[in-house]
């Protein structure tokens, strides 16, 4: 996985074909986005730091109207 921009993560999150799940453990929050059961992106928030990650080939799943 590699770092991606917030706008790219939001594009993937807003796509109705994608599902996501959230997990909170203490100060750490992880949001994972899936397409057909495959992890394509995740957001990790730890204290005040937020990082966005995309799996290899995540650009294939962008929607044209949101990007």
C-alpha positions as CSV (number, residue, x, y, z in Angstrom):
1,X,0.0,0.0,0.0
2,X,1.1,3.5,-0.7
3,X,0.1,7.0,0.6
4,X,-2.7,8.7,-1.3
5,X,-4.4,12.0,-1.1
6,X,-7.6,12.6,1.0
7,X,-9.5,13.5,-2.2
8,X,-8.6,10.1,-3.7
9,X,-9.8,8.3,-0.6
10,X,-13.1,10.3,-0.5
11,X,-13.7,9.4,-4.2
12,X,-13.3,5.7,-3.3
13,X,-15.4,6.0,-0.2
14,X,-18.3,7.7,-1.9
15,X,-18.6,5.1,-4.7
16,X,-21.8,3.1,-4.0
17,X,-20.2,-0.1,-5.4
18,X,-17.7,-0.1,-2.5
19,X,-18.2,-1.3,1.0
20,X,-16.3,-0.1,4.1
21,X,-15.8,-1.0,7.7
22,X,-14.6,0.9,10.7
23,X,-12.6,-0.3,13.7
24,X,-11.7,1.7,16.8
25,X,-9.1,0.6,19.3
26,X,-8.3,3.1,21.9
27,X,-6.8,6.2,20.2
28,X,-6.4,4.4,16.8
29,X,-9.2,4.3,14.2
30,X,-9.0,2.4,10.9
31,X,-11.5,2.6,8.0
32,X,-11.1,0.1,5.3
33,X,-12.7,0.3,1.8
34,X,-13.4,-3.0,-0.1
35,X,-14.5,-3.8,-3.6
36,X,-15.7,-7.4,-4.2
37,X,-14.1,-8.4,-0.9
38,X,-10.7,-7.0,-1.8
39,X,-9.1,-4.2,0.2
40,X,-8.5,-1.2,-2.0
41,X,-7.9,1.6,0.5
42,X,-7.7,2.4,4.2
43,X,-7.5,5.5,6.5
44,X,-5.6,5.4,9.8
45,X,-6.2,8.0,12.4
46,X,-3.9,7.9,15.4
47,X,-4.3,10.8,17.9
48,X,-4.2,13.9,15.6
49,X,-2.5,12.2,12.6
50,X,-4.4,10.9,9.7
51,X,-2.9,8.9,6.8
52,X,-4.6,7.5,3.7
53,X,-3.4,4.4,1.9
54,X,-4.3,2.9,-1.4
55,X,-3.6,-0.7,-2.6
56,X,-1.8,-1.3,-5.9
57,X,-4.1,-0.3,-8.8
58,X,-6.5,1.7,-6.6
59,X,-6.9,4.2,-9.4
60,X,-9.0,1.7,-11.4
61,X,-11.9,2.1,-8.9
62,X,-12.3,5.9,-9.1
63,X,-15.6,7.3,-10.3
64,X,-15.4,9.9,-13.0
65,X,-18.0,12.2,-11.7
66,X,-16.3,12.7,-8.3
67,X,-12.7,13.1,-9.4
